[in-house]
Amino acid sequence: YCPKGSPISPIPVPEGYYGVGGDGNKTREAIVLAEMGTFALNGVRNHCPAGTYGDSEGLKQKNCQACVCTH
């Protein structure tokens, strides 16, 4: 990502974060911690698949947990 005032070279997005803002899919100005129910890979936020959930913020890989019904 390239925050305002950053050097010319892009800054790598840390694992568990995704890029926001900027010019469409070409640039990003900031990063955000992946919310519960999502995970972030390579600076892109992904939602946990149907029937699963993310039980913490900042998941770095697709390690969503399966939902279990108890009734």
C-alpha positions as CSV (number, residue, x, y, z in Angstrom):
1,Y,0.0,0.0,0.0
2,C,1.1,3.6,-0.4
3,P,0.0,6.0,2.3
4,K,0.2,9.7,1.6
5,G,3.8,10.9,2.0
6,S,5.2,7.4,1.8
7,P,8.3,6.7,-0.4
8,I,7.8,5.8,-4.0
9,S,8.0,2.0,-3.4
10,P,4.8,0.3,-2.1
11,I,4.9,-0.9,1.5
12,P,4.0,-4.6,1.9
13,V,0.6,-5.3,3.7
14,P,1.2,-7.3,6.9
15,E,-0.6,-10.6,7.2
16,G,-4.0,-10.3,8.7
17,Y,-4.6,-6.9,7.2
18,Y,-6.1,-5.7,3.9
19,G,-5.7,-2.5,1.9
20,V,-8.4,0.2,1.6
21,G,-8.8,3.5,-0.1
22,G,-6.9,4.6,-3.2
23,D,-7.6,4.4,-6.9
24,G,-9.9,1.4,-7.5
25,N,-7.9,-1.9,-7.6
26,K,-4.7,-0.2,-8.5
27,T,-3.6,1.5,-5.3
28,R,-4.4,1.4,-1.6
29,E,-3.8,4.3,0.9
30,A,-4.3,2.5,4.2
31,I,-4.6,-0.9,5.8
32,V,-7.3,-2.4,8.2
33,L,-7.2,-5.4,10.5
34,A,-9.4,-8.3,9.1
35,E,-12.7,-8.3,11.1
36,M,-14.2,-11.3,12.8
37,G,-15.8,-13.5,10.1
38,T,-13.0,-12.7,7.6
39,F,-9.4,-13.4,6.9
40,A,-6.8,-11.5,4.9
41,L,-4.3,-12.9,2.4
42,N,-1.9,-10.9,0.4
43,G,-3.6,-7.6,1.4
44,V,-7.1,-8.8,0.3
45,R,-10.0,-9.4,2.7
46,N,-12.0,-12.7,2.2
47,H,-15.2,-13.8,4.0
48,C,-15.3,-17.1,5.8
49,P,-17.2,-19.7,3.7
50,A,-20.9,-20.4,4.5
51,G,-21.3,-22.6,7.5
52,T,-18.0,-21.3,9.1
53,Y,-17.0,-18.3,11.2
54,G,-13.8,-16.4,12.1
55,D,-13.6,-16.3,15.9
56,S,-11.0,-13.5,16.1
57,E,-9.8,-10.4,14.3
58,G,-6.7,-10.4,12.1
59,L,-6.9,-14.0,10.8
60,K,-4.0,-14.5,8.4
61,Q,-5.2,-17.6,6.6
62,K,-8.4,-19.5,5.8
63,N,-8.7,-21.0,9.3
64,C,-12.4,-20.4,9.8
65,Q,-14.1,-22.7,12.2
66,A,-17.1,-24.9,11.3
67,C,-20.5,-23.9,12.9
68,V,-21.9,-26.6,15.1
69,C,-25.7,-26.7,16.0
70,T,-26.5,-27.8,19.5
71,H,-30.2,-28.2,19.5
